[in-house]
Amino acid sequence: MTRYELLLSLSVTGFETVLCIFVFVRHLQRRLPYFAAYATTMLICSLALSFIFWHFGFRSVTSYYADWVALAVSVLARSSCIVELCRDALRAYRGIWALAWRILGLLALSLCLHAALDARGQPNWIATYGLTLERDIAISSVVILIVLFLISDYYRIPLESLQKWIALGICFFCVIEFVNNTVLRDLFIKYMIPWGAMKAQVDHVNEVWNTVNVSASLVTLGTWSFTLRKPLPEPSRDPVLLPSELYEELSPAVNLRLRAFNDRLQEMLKP
């Protein structure tokens, strides 16, 4: 690891520490427990990897597998955070949320199967599977959050300012991650295997895209820390659904449609 890479790594760890401090000072673990767990997971993974890199060496086999394990844990924590954002936004509409979590579960299974099929027969299938799965999860996360924003805007479902910034931060990071992993995966599979003659090029590409990835992390962590620098307003209460007669009088084009859709889904998805 070069001094520049070490400086970037320490910067990320510093921002993660600041974010965790703000998260627990603002008691965010009570309002958004999965986001608090995500922030804590990122810090723990960074500290654990720093120790492993220092003790075993940056290029060691132990460091290689530890890096993949930390990545898997971080992606899982981030995905849980996205599910939490969707659940909180749709919690007043149980029928819609019942459909949404089933779609999210099916999507997660599909991504795992797609990555496994894509990595089958490839040299160094662990790296190929990891890059493919991370890429697919990144673009799926962006699509899910964009759809959440569109539903929120169309049906006037309120999203708290903090939730919006968390979603925007995840979207930004996932877009960078998607481009990063797409380029890395294509080069890794098509041009840079076997490792023997191309090792210098592989290392160079990894250094460049690690820098891009770390820079995106710094922007995201900095945005979240800046948002949490002040005390948070009280969370908004769940909206009360009015009787259908009043919906017909006040907002038949929007609210009645949403209520009818919600009621229909709730009936269809009853166990």
C-alpha positions as protocol buffer text, in pm:
chain_id: "A"
residue {
  index: 1
  type: MET
  ca { x: 0 y: 0 z: 0 }
}
residue {
  index: 2
  type: THR
  ca { x: 144 y: 337 z: -102 }
}
residue {
  index: 3
  type: ARG
  ca { x: 144 y: 643 z: 122 }
}
residue {
  index: 4
  type: TYR
  ca { x: -129 y: 798 z: -91 }
}
residue {
  index: 5
  type: GLU
  ca { x: -352 y: 491 z: -52 }
}
residue {
  index: 6
  type: LEU
  ca { x: -278 y: 485 z: 321 }
}
residue {
  index: 7
  type: LEU
  ca { x: -379 y: 852 z: 349 }
}
residue {
  index: 8
  type: LEU
  ca { x: -708 y: 787 z: 167 }
}
residue {
  index: 9
  type: SER
  ca { x: -778 y: 485 z: 386 }
}
residue {
  index: 10
  type: LEU
  ca { x: -715 y: 684 z: 704 }
}
residue {
  index: 11
  type: SER
  ca { x: -938 y: 964 z: 572 }
}
residue {
  index: 12
  type: VAL
  ca { x: -1226 y: 722 z: 516 }
}
residue {
  index: 13
  type: THR
  ca { x: -1181 y: 574 z: 863 }
}
residue {
  index: 14
  type: GLY
  ca { x: -1182 y: 925 z: 1010 }
}
residue {
  index: 15
  type: PHE
  ca { x: -1504 y: 1019 z: 832 }
}
residue {
  index: 16
  type: GLU
  ca { x: -1664 y: 690 z: 935 }
}
residue {
  index: 17
  type: THR
  ca { x: -1570 y: 761 z: 1296 }
}
residue {
  index: 18
  type: VAL
  ca { x: -1724 y: 1109 z: 1278 }
}
residue {
  index: 19
  type: LEU
  ca { x: -2039 y: 967 z: 1120 }
}
residue {
  index: 20
  type: CYS
  ca { x: -2074 y: 700 z: 1392 }
}
residue {
  index: 21
  type: ILE
  ca { x: -2032 y: 965 z: 1662 }
}
residue {
  index: 22
  type: PHE
  ca { x: -2309 y: 1177 z: 1508 }
}
residue {
  index: 23
  type: VAL
  ca { x: -2532 y: 870 z: 1461 }
}
residue {
  index: 24
  type: PHE
  ca { x: -2521 y: 776 z: 1828 }
}
residue {
  index: 25
  type: VAL
  ca { x: -2521 y: 1133 z: 1961 }
}
residue {
  index: 26
  type: ARG
  ca { x: -2843 y: 1195 z: 1764 }
}
residue {
  index: 27
  type: HIS
  ca { x: -2982 y: 858 z: 1884 }
}
residue {
  index: 28
  type: LEU
  ca { x: -3036 y: 755 z: 1526 }
}
residue {
  index: 29
  type: GLN
  ca { x: -3020 y: 388 z: 1628 }
}
residue {
  index: 30
  type: ARG
  ca { x: -3376 y: 434 z: 1759 }
}
residue {
  index: 31
  type: ARG
  ca { x: -3517 y: 588 z: 1441 }
}
residue {
  index: 32
  type: LEU
  ca { x: -3310 y: 420 z: 1169 }
}
residue {
  index: 33
  type: PRO
  ca { x: -3144 y: 118 z: 1334 }
}
residue {
  index: 34
  type: TYR
  ca { x: -3028 y: -37 z: 1007 }
}
residue {
  index: 35
  type: PHE
  ca { x: -2860 y: 283 z: 895 }
}
residue {
  index: 36
  type: ALA
  ca { x: -2690 y: 304 z: 1234 }
}
residue {
  index: 37
  type: ALA
  ca { x: -2581 y: -58 z: 1191 }
}
residue {
  index: 38
  type: TYR
  ca { x: -2455 y: 23 z: 840 }
}
residue {
  index: 39
  type: ALA
  ca { x: -2244 y: 315 z: 966 }
}
residue {
  index: 40
  type: THR
  ca { x: -2105 y: 102 z: 1249 }
}
residue {
  index: 41
  type: THR
  ca { x: -2033 y: -187 z: 1013 }
}
residue {
  index: 42
  type: MET
  ca { x: -1834 y: 36 z: 779 }
}
residue {
  index: 43
  type: LEU
  ca { x: -1617 y: 159 z: 1067 }
}
residue {
  index: 44
  type: ILE
  ca { x: -1560 y: -190 z: 1210 }
}
residue {
  index: 45
  type: CYS
  ca { x: -1469 y: -328 z: 865 }
}
residue {
  index: 46
  type: SER
  ca { x: -1225 y: -42 z: 803 }
}
residue {
  index: 47
  type: LEU
  ca { x: -1053 y: -92 z: 1139 }
}
residue {
  index: 48
  type: ALA
  ca { x: -1038 y: -470 z: 1095 }
}
residue {
  index: 49
  type: LEU
  ca { x: -894 y: -442 z: 745 }
}
residue {
  index: 50
  type: SER
  ca { x: -636 y: -188 z: 857 }
}
residue {
  index: 51
  type: PHE
  ca { x: -517 y: -430 z: 1125 }
}
residue {
  index: 52
  type: ILE
  ca { x: -510 y: -725 z: 885 }
}
residue {
  index: 53
  type: PHE
  ca { x: -321 y: -525 z: 617 }
}
residue {
  index: 54
  type: TRP
  ca { x: -69 y: -411 z: 878 }
}
residue {
  index: 55
  type: HIS
  ca { x: -22 y: -755 z: 1033 }
}
residue {
  index: 56
  type: PHE
  ca { x: -30 y: -984 z: 726 }
}
residue {
  index: 57
  type: GLY
  ca { x: 65 y: -743 z: 448 }
}
residue {
  index: 58
  type: PHE
  ca { x: -147 y: -570 z: 186 }
}
residue {
  index: 59
  type: ARG
  ca { x: -82 y: -836 z: -83 }
}
residue {
  index: 60
  type: SER
  ca { x: -123 y: -1143 z: 139 }
}
residue {
  index: 61
  type: VAL
  ca { x: -383 y: -1415 z: 82 }
}
residue {
  index: 62
  type: THR
  ca { x: -536 y: -1339 z: 422 }
}
residue {
  index: 63
  type: SER
  ca { x: -581 y: -974 z: 327 }
}
residue {
  index: 64
  type: TYR
  ca { x: -734 y: -1076 z: -6 }
}
residue {
  index: 65
  type: TYR
  ca { x: -1006 y: -1291 z: 152 }
}
residue {
  index: 66
  type: ALA
  ca { x: -1060 y: -1047 z: 439 }
}
residue {
  index: 67
  type: ASP
  ca { x: -1123 y: -770 z: 187 }
}
residue {
  index: 68
  type: TRP
  ca { x: -1391 y: -977 z: 13 }
}
residue {
  index: 69
  type: VAL
  ca { x: -1556 y: -1069 z: 343 }
}
residue {
  index: 70
  type: ALA
  ca { x: -1562 y: -703 z: 452 }
}
residue {
  index: 71
  type: LEU
  ca { x: -1711 y: -608 z: 115 }
}
residue {
  index: 72
  type: ALA
  ca { x: -1986 y: -870 z: 148 }
}
residue {
  index: 73
  type: VAL
  ca { x: -2074 y: -754 z: 500 }
}
residue {
  index: 74
  type: SER
  ca { x: -2083 y: -388 z: 392 }
}
residue {
  index: 75
  type: VAL
  ca { x: -2303 y: -459 z: 89 }
}
residue {
  index: 76
  type: LEU
  ca { x: -2543 y: -661 z: 306 }
}
residue {
  index: 77
  type: ALA
  ca { x: -2561 y: -379 z: 562 }
}
residue {
  index: 78
  type: ARG
  ca { x: -2621 y: -121 z: 288 }
}
residue {
  index: 79
  type: SER
  ca { x: -2895 y: -334 z: 132 }
}
residue {
  index: 80
  type: SER
  ca { x: -3065 y: -362 z: 473 }
}
residue {
  index: 81
  type: CYS
  ca { x: -3048 y: 17 z: 501 }
}
residue {
  index: 82
  type: ILE
  ca { x: -3223 y: 54 z: 163 }
}
residue {
  index: 83
  type: VAL
  ca { x: -3497 y: -186 z: 273 }
}
residue {
  index: 84
  type: GLU
  ca { x: -3538 y: 21 z: 589 }
}
residue {
  index: 85
  type: LEU
  ca { x: -3582 y: 341 z: 387 }
}
residue {
  index: 86
  type: CYS
  ca { x: -3848 y: 175 z: 172 }
}
residue {
  index: 87
  type: ARG
  ca { x: -4026 y: 30 z: 476 }
}
residue {
  index: 88
  type: ASP
  ca { x: -4034 y: 363 z: 659 }
}
residue {
  index: 89
  type: ALA
  ca { x: -4167 y: 546 z: 355 }
}
residue {
  index: 90
  type: LEU
  ca { x: -4442 y: 289 z: 290 }
}
residue {
  index: 91
  type: ARG
  ca { x: -4518 y: 178 z: 646 }
}
residue {
  index: 92
  type: ALA
  ca { x: -4859 y: 349 z: 644 }
}
residue {
  index: 93
  type: TYR
  ca { x: -4962 y: 148 z: 337 }
}
residue {
  index: 94
  type: ARG
  ca { x: -4933 y: -214 z: 443 }
}
residue {
  index: 95
  type: GLY
  ca { x: -5063 y: -361 z: 121 }
}
residue {
  index: 96
  type: ILE
  ca { x: -4809 y: -176 z: -91 }
}
residue {
  index: 97
  type: TRP
  ca { x: -4526 y: -264 z: 148 }
}
residue {
  index: 98
  type: ALA
  ca { x: -4633 y: -629 z: 146 }
}
residue {
  index: 99
  type: LEU
  ca { x: -4587 y: -631 z: -232 }
}
residue {
  index: 100
  type: ALA
  ca { x: -4265 y: -427 z: -213 }
}
residue {
  index: 101
  type: TRP
  ca { x: -4080 y: -658 z: 28 }
}
residue {
  index: 102
  type: ARG
  ca { x: -4172 y: -962 z: -180 }
}
residue {
  index: 103
  type: ILE
  ca { x: -4032 y: -793 z: -490 }
}
residue {
  index: 104
  type: LEU
  ca { x: -3713 y: -700 z: -301 }
}
residue {
  index: 105
  type: GLY
  ca { x: -3668 y: -1059 z: -182 }
}
residue {
  index: 106
  type: LEU
  ca { x: -3717 y: -1197 z: -532 }
}
residue {
  index: 107
  type: LEU
  ca { x: -3473 y: -940 z: -668 }
}
residue {
  index: 108
  type: ALA
  ca { x: -3207 y: -1040 z: -413 }
}
residue {
  index: 109
  type: LEU
  ca { x: -3241 y: -1408 z: -508 }
}
residue {
  index: 110
  type: SER
  ca { x: -3225 y: -1324 z: -879 }
}
residue {
  index: 111
  type: LEU
  ca { x: -2906 y: -1120 z: -835 }
}
residue {
  index: 112
  type: CYS
  ca { x: -2731 y: -1403 z: -648 }
}
residue {
  index: 113
  type: LEU
  ca { x: -2827 y: -1655 z: -917 }
}
residue {
  index: 114
  type: HIS
  ca { x: -2724 y: -1423 z: -1199 }
}
residue {
  index: 115
  type: ALA
  ca { x: -2384 y: -1361 z: -1044 }
}
residue {
  index: 116
  type: ALA
  ca { x: -2332 y: -1735 z: -990 }
}
residue {
  index: 117
  type: LEU
  ca { x: -2418 y: -1813 z: -1353 }
}
residue {
  index: 118
  type: ASP
  ca { x: -2197 y: -1530 z: -1474 }
}
residue {
  index: 119
  type: ALA
  ca { x: -1898 y: -1649 z: -1269 }
}
residue {
  index: 120
  type: ARG
  ca { x: -1939 y: -2017 z: -1362 }
}
residue {
  index: 121
  type: GLY
  ca { x: -1635 y: -2146 z: -1549 }
}
residue {
  index: 122
  type: GLN
  ca { x: -1439 y: -1822 z: -1509 }
}
residue {
  index: 123
  type: PRO
  ca { x: -1082 y: -1825 z: -1375 }
}
residue {
  index: 124
  type: ASN
  ca { x: -1068 y: -1691 z: -1019 }
}
residue {
  index: 125
  type: TRP
  ca { x: -1445 y: -1727 z: -989 }
}
residue {
  index: 126
  type: ILE
  ca { x: -1455 y: -1570 z: -640 }
}
residue {
  index: 127
  type: ALA
  ca { x: -1341 y: -1233 z: -771 }
}
residue {
  index: 128
  type: THR
  ca { x: -1568 y: -1259 z: -1075 }
}
residue {
  index: 129
  type: TYR
  ca { x: -1869 y: -1355 z: -861 }
}
residue {
  index: 130
  type: GLY
  ca { x: -1797 y: -1075 z: -614 }
}
residue {
  index: 131
  type: LEU
  ca { x: -1758 y: -807 z: -880 }
}
residue {
  index: 132
  type: THR
  ca { x: -2068 y: -920 z: -1069 }
}
residue {
  index: 133
  type: LEU
  ca { x: -2285 y: -938 z: -757 }
}
residue {
  index: 134
  type: GLU
  ca { x: -2161 y: -604 z: -628 }
}
residue {
  index: 135
  type: ARG
  ca { x: -2225 y: -444 z: -967 }
}
residue {
  index: 136
  type: ASP
  ca { x: -2578 y: -586 z: -994 }
}
residue {
  index: 137
  type: ILE
  ca { x: -2666 y: -487 z: -638 }
}
residue {
  index: 138
  type: ALA
  ca { x: -2533 y: -134 z: -698 }
}
residue {
  index: 139
  type: ILE
  ca { x: -2747 y: -67 z: -1006 }
}
residue {
  index: 140
  type: SER
  ca { x: -3050 y: -236 z: -847 }
}
residue {
  index: 141
  type: SER
  ca { x: -3011 y: -14 z: -540 }
}
residue {
  index: 142
  type: VAL
  ca { x: -3011 y: 295 z: -761 }
}
residue {
  index: 143
  type: VAL
  ca { x: -3325 y: 181 z: -943 }
}
residue {
  index: 144
  type: ILE
  ca { x: -3508 y: 97 z: -618 }
}
residue {
  index: 145
  type: LEU
  ca { x: -3429 y: 435 z: -462 }
}
residue {
  index: 146
  type: ILE
  ca { x: -3526 y: 626 z: -777 }
}
residue {
  index: 147
  type: VAL
  ca { x: -3859 y: 440 z: -784 }
}
residue {
  index: 148
  type: LEU
  ca { x: -3905 y: 525 z: -415 }
}
residue {
  index: 149
  type: PHE
  ca { x: -3849 y: 895 z: -493 }
}
residue {
  index: 150
  type: LEU
  ca { x: -4095 y: 881 z: -784 }
}
residue {
  index: 151
  type: ILE
  ca { x: -4366 y: 708 z: -576 }
}
residue {
  index: 152
  type: SER
  ca { x: -4309 y: 956 z: -293 }
}
residue {
  index: 153
  type: ASP
  ca { x: -4342 y: 1252 z: -528 }
}
residue {
  index: 154
  type: TYR
  ca { x: -4641 y: 1121 z: -723 }
}
residue {
  index: 155
  type: TYR
  ca { x: -4846 y: 1009 z: -424 }
}
residue {
  index: 156
  type: ARG
  ca { x: -4726 y: 1289 z: -192 }
}
residue {
  index: 157
  type: ILE
  ca { x: -4574 y: 1042 z: 55 }
}
residue {
  index: 158
  type: PRO
  ca { x: -4355 y: 1252 z: 286 }
}
residue {
  index: 159
  type: LEU
  ca { x: -3986 y: 1163 z: 317 }
}
residue {
  index: 160
  type: GLU
  ca { x: -3785 y: 1316 z: 598 }
}
residue {
  index: 161
  type: SER
  ca { x: -3487 y: 1529 z: 499 }
}
residue {
  index: 162
  type: LEU
  ca { x: -3244 y: 1285 z: 659 }
}
residue {
  index: 163
  type: GLN
  ca { x: -3394 y: 992 z: 468 }
}
residue {
  index: 164
  type: LYS
  ca { x: -3361 y: 1184 z: 142 }
}
residue {
  index: 165
  type: TRP
  ca { x: -2994 y: 1260 z: 204 }
}
residue {
  index: 166
  type: ILE
  ca { x: -2924 y: 900 z: 303 }
}
residue {
  index: 167
  type: ALA
  ca { x: -3092 y: 777 z: -15 }
}
residue {
  index: 168
  type: LEU
  ca { x: -2910 y: 1033 z: -231 }
}
residue {
  index: 169
  type: GLY
  ca { x: -2577 y: 940 z: -74 }
}
residue {
  index: 170
  type: ILE
  ca { x: -2636 y: 570 z: -140 }
}
residue {
  index: 171
  type: CYS
  ca { x: -2744 y: 647 z: -498 }
}
residue {
  index: 172
  type: PHE
  ca { x: -2428 y: 849 z: -566 }
}
residue {
  index: 173
  type: PHE
  ca { x: -2199 y: 584 z: -421 }
}
residue {
  index: 174
  type: CYS
  ca { x: -2377 y: 300 z: -602 }
}
residue {
  index: 175
  type: VAL
  ca { x: -2349 y: 477 z: -940 }
}
residue {
  index: 176
  type: ILE
  ca { x: -1974 y: 516 z: -891 }
}
residue {
  index: 177
  type: GLU
  ca { x: -1950 y: 157 z: -770 }
}
residue {
  index: 178
  type: PHE
  ca { x: -2146 y: 31 z: -1071 }
}
residue {
  index: 179
  type: VAL
  ca { x: -1915 y: 206 z: -1318 }
}
residue {
  index: 180
  type: ASN
  ca { x: -1613 y: 97 z: -1116 }
}
residue {
  index: 181
  type: ASN
  ca { x: -1708 y: -270 z: -1104 }
}
residue {
  index: 182
  type: THR
  ca { x: -1828 y: -281 z: -1464 }
}
residue {
  index: 183
  type: VAL
  ca { x: -1492 y: -159 z: -1592 }
}
residue {
  index: 184
  type: LEU
  ca { x: -1294 y: -375 z: -1350 }
}
residue {
  index: 185
  type: ARG
  ca { x: -1497 y: -685 z: -1424 }
}
residue {
  index: 186
  type: ASP
  ca { x: -1472 y: -649 z: -1802 }
}
residue {
  index: 187
  type: LEU
  ca { x: -1098 y: -587 z: -1788 }
}
residue {
  index: 188
  type: PHE
  ca { x: -1049 y: -860 z: -1530 }
}
residue {
  index: 189
  type: ILE
  ca { x: -1232 y: -1127 z: -1728 }
}
residue {
  index: 190
  type: LYS
  ca { x: -1150 y: -1033 z: -2087 }
}
residue {
  index: 191
  type: TYR
  ca { x: -801 y: -890 z: -2080 }
}
residue {
  index: 192
  type: MET
  ca { x: -621 y: -944 z: -1753 }
}
residue {
  index: 193
  type: ILE
  ca { x: -638 y: -1319 z: -1705 }
}
residue {
  index: 194
  type: PRO
  ca { x: -399 y: -1495 z: -1668 }
}
residue {
  index: 195
  type: TRP
  ca { x: -236 y: -1276 z: -1406 }
}
residue {
  index: 196
  type: GLY
  ca { x: 122 y: -1353 z: -1500 }
}
residue {
  index: 197
  type: ALA
  ca { x: 203 y: -1112 z: -1781 }
}
residue {
  index: 198
  type: MET
  ca { x: -62 y: -853 z: -1691 }
}
residue {
  index: 199
  type: LYS
  ca { x: -8 y: -820 z: -1315 }
}
residue {
  index: 200
  type: ALA
  ca { x: 133 y: -466 z: -1344 }
}
residue {
  index: 201
  type: GLN
  ca { x: -172 y: -352 z: -1544 }
}
residue {
  index: 202
  type: VAL
  ca { x: -408 y: -519 z: -1296 }
}
residue {
  index: 203
  type: ASP
  ca { x: -241 y: -341 z: -1005 }
}
residue {
  index: 204
  type: HIS
  ca { x: -256 y: -7 z: -1187 }
}
residue {
  index: 205
  type: VAL
  ca { x: -627 y: -40 z: -1265 }
}
residue {
  index: 206
  type: ASN
  ca { x: -698 y: -143 z: -906 }
}
residue {
  index: 207
  type: GLU
  ca { x: -511 y: 162 z: -774 }
}
residue {
  index: 208
  type: VAL
  ca { x: -701 y: 400 z: -1003 }
}
residue {
  index: 209
  type: TRP
  ca { x: -1044 y: 262 z: -924 }
}
residue {
  index: 210
  type: ASN
  ca { x: -970 y: 226 z: -554 }
}
residue {
  index: 211
  type: THR
  ca { x: -897 y: 596 z: -554 }
}
residue {
  index: 212
  type: VAL
  ca { x: -1228 y: 667 z: -731 }
}
residue {
  index: 213
  type: ASN
  ca { x: -1418 y: 442 z: -491 }
}
residue {
  index: 214
  type: VAL
  ca { x: -1257 y: 595 z: -182 }
}
residue {
  index: 215
  type: SER
  ca { x: -1327 y: 947 z: -311 }
}
residue {
  index: 216
  type: ALA
  ca { x: -1695 y: 858 z: -358 }
}
residue {
  index: 217
  type: SER
  ca { x: -1700 y: 720 z: -4 }
}
residue {
  index: 218
  type: LEU
  ca { x: -1556 y: 1043 z: 132 }
}
residue {
  index: 219
  type: VAL
  ca { x: -1820 y: 1251 z: -46 }
}
residue {
  index: 220
  type: THR
  ca { x: -2101 y: 1027 z: 81 }
}
residue {
  index: 221
  type: LEU
  ca { x: -1975 y: 1009 z: 439 }
}
residue {
  index: 222
  type: GLY
  ca { x: -1909 y: 1383 z: 444 }
}
residue {
  index: 223
  type: THR
  ca { x: -2263 y: 1456 z: 323 }
}
residue {
  index: 224
  type: TRP
  ca { x: -2421 y: 1235 z: 590 }
}
residue {
  index: 225
  type: SER
  ca { x: -2200 y: 1380 z: 864 }
}
residue {
  index: 226
  type: PHE
  ca { x: -2288 y: 1735 z: 755 }
}
residue {
  index: 227
  type: THR
  ca { x: -2660 y: 1647 z: 761 }
}
residue {
  index: 228
  type: LEU
  ca { x: -2631 y: 1507 z: 1114 }
}
residue {
  index: 229
  type: ARG
  ca { x: -2431 y: 1800 z: 1253 }
}
residue {
  index: 230
  type: LYS
  ca { x: -2750 y: 1957 z: 1396 }
}
residue {
  index: 231
  type: PRO
  ca { x: -3022 y: 1797 z: 1613 }
}
residue {
  index: 232
  type: LEU
  ca { x: -3285 y: 1618 z: 1409 }
}
residue {
  index: 233
  type: PRO
  ca { x: -3648 y: 1730 z: 1400 }
}
residue {
  index: 234
  type: GLU
  ca { x: -3910 y: 1504 z: 1548 }
}
residue {
  index: 235
  type: PRO
  ca { x: -4014 y: 1228 z: 1307 }
}
residue {
  index: 236
  type: SER
  ca { x: -4342 y: 1284 z: 1130 }
}
residue {
  index: 237
  type: ARG
  ca { x: -4632 y: 1069 z: 1239 }
}
residue {
  index: 238
  type: ASP
  ca { x: -4788 y: 811 z: 1012 }
}
residue {
  index: 239
  type: PRO
  ca { x: -5053 y: 971 z: 789 }
}
residue {
  index: 240
  type: VAL
  ca { x: -5411 y: 889 z: 880 }
}
residue {
  index: 241
  type: LEU
  ca { x: -5607 y: 744 z: 590 }
}
residue {
  index: 242
  type: LEU
  ca { x: -5941 y: 922 z: 559 }
}
residue {
  index: 243
  type: PRO
  ca { x: -6265 y: 747 z: 460 }
}
residue {
  index: 244
  type: SER
  ca { x: -6307 y: 690 z: 89 }
}
residue {
  index: 245
  type: GLU
  ca { x: -6595 y: 940 z: 71 }
}
residue {
  index: 246
  type: LEU
  ca { x: -6370 y: 1225 z: 177 }
}
residue {
  index: 247
  type: TYR
  ca { x: -6100 y: 1112 z: -63 }
}
residue {
  index: 248
  type: GLU
  ca { x: -6351 y: 1131 z: -346 }
}
residue {
  index: 249
  type: GLU
  ca { x: -6429 y: 1490 z: -255 }
}
residue {
  index: 250
  type: LEU
  ca { x: -6078 y: 1616 z: -179 }
}
residue {
  index: 251
  type: SER
  ca { x: -5837 y: 1432 z: -404 }
}
residue {
  index: 252
  type: PRO
  ca { x: -5993 y: 1164 z: -624 }
}
residue {
  index: 253
  type: ALA
  ca { x: -5706 y: 1169 z: -873 }
}
residue {
  index: 254
  type: VAL
  ca { x: -5434 y: 1086 z: -622 }
}
residue {
  index: 255
  type: ASN
  ca { x: -5527 y: 979 z: -273 }
}
residue {
  index: 256
  type: LEU
  ca { x: -5824 y: 760 z: -363 }
}
residue {
  index: 257
  type: ARG
  ca { x: -5616 y: 578 z: -622 }
}
residue {
  index: 258
  type: LEU
  ca { x: -5345 y: 511 z: -365 }
}
residue {
  index: 259
  type: ARG
  ca { x: -5592 y: 393 z: -102 }
}
residue {
  index: 260
  type: ALA
  ca { x: -5769 y: 163 z: -347 }
}
residue {
  index: 261
  type: PHE
  ca { x: -5439 y: 20 z: -467 }
}
residue {
  index: 262
  type: ASN
  ca { x: -5327 y: -32 z: -108 }
}
residue {
  index: 263
  type: ASP
  ca { x: -5652 y: -204 z: -5 }
}
residue {
  index: 264
  type: ARG
  ca { x: -5646 y: -432 z: -309 }
}
residue {
  index: 265
  type: LEU
  ca { x: -5290 y: -540 z: -243 }
}
residue {
  index: 266
  type: GLN
  ca { x: -5365 y: -599 z: 122 }
}
residue {
  index: 267
  type: GLU
  ca { x: -5649 y: -834 z: 30 }
}
residue {
  index: 268
  type: MET
  ca { x: -5444 y: -1019 z: -234 }
}
residue {
  index: 269
  type: LEU
  ca { x: -5140 y: -1068 z: -10 }
}
residue {
  index: 270
  type: LYS
  ca { x: -5317 y: -1192 z: 300 }
}
residue {
  index: 271
  type: PRO
  ca { x: -5151 y: -1513 z: 428 }
}
